[in-house]
């Protein structure tokens, strides 16, 4: 059971990283050369803010903002289930 939790946690992490990467690509396509975000920078809050400005109806900033808490909840649920499973 614990293995399924770890796999779900990893899949969720890959999806949220993909959402952050897509947001950065979309923002970099719309802004000028001097306002672009570097690929190695981890300024996800600034990317999310800029993405909300440029794409007001997109759910990606909300997903990226809540993803950390959801990952922690998934990890806690996996630990809790593994404790109860014994």
URTA-V967545 format. One record per run of one state. SS is the DSSP state (hx for helix, st for strand, lp for the rest). FROM is the first residue (numbers start at 1). TO is the last residue. If there is no record, write none. Layout:
[[SS & FROM & TO] [SS & FROM & TO]]
This chain:
[[lp & 1 & 1] [hx & 2 & 30] [lp & 31 & 32] [hx & 33 & 35] [lp & 36 & 43] [hx & 44 & 54] [lp & 55 & 59] [hx & 60 & 85] [lp & 86 & 86]]
